[in-house]
Amino acid sequence: MSAVRYFNPVGAHPSGLIGEAPSGYPNNLMPFIQQVGIGRRPHLNVFGNDYDTRDGTGVRDYIHVMDLADAHVKAVTYLLRDDIHGAHIHNLGTGNGSSVLEMVKAFEEASGRKIPYKVVARRPGDLGSV
């Protein structure tokens, strides 16, 4: 058995045919940024700017979906080895965190679109970095 753990996937397949397009309320940052970028939302809410981080906004370890796909294949390939038995846990991440404002800036640079945002109160339970 293999457990693959990750928390902040972002991105799409290079073809653009497969990617994140939530039909309801998004579960992570990038779809919110994208929705602001295409005019579906007037601005991005940034939940707190007083964390003990580089720019005061929350920092997370984002990982590209294609890297996750590769990791899943490698996890299955690993399990198929004759010398592998039992349960295995694979924690996936880049080891490099990006802040909310760094993600906004990266989107702006990649898309050429300005992302207006408003700093609002922290959400209960949010950590500065994970």
Stockholm file with secondary structure:
# STOCKHOLM 1.0

chainA/1-130         MSAVRYFNPVGAHPSGLIGEAPSGYPNNLMPFIQQVGIGRRPHLNVFGNDYDTRDGTGVRDYIHVMDLADAHVKAVTYLLRDDIHGAHIHNLGTGNGSSVLEMVKAFEEASGRKIPYKVVARRPGDLGSV
#=GR chainA/1-130 SS CEEEECSCEECBCTTSSSBCCCSSSCSSHHHHHHHHHTTSSSCEEEECSCSSSSSSSCEECCEEHHHHHHHHHHHHHHHTSTTCCSCEEEECCCSCCEEHHHHHHHHHHHHCCCCCEEEECCCTTCCSBC
#=GC SS_cons         CEEEECSCEECBCTTSSSBCCCSSSCSSHHHHHHHHHTTSSSCEEEECSCSSSSSSSCEECCEEHHHHHHHHHHHHHHHTSTTCCSCEEEECCCSCCEEHHHHHHHHHHHHCCCCCEEEECCCTTCCSBC
//
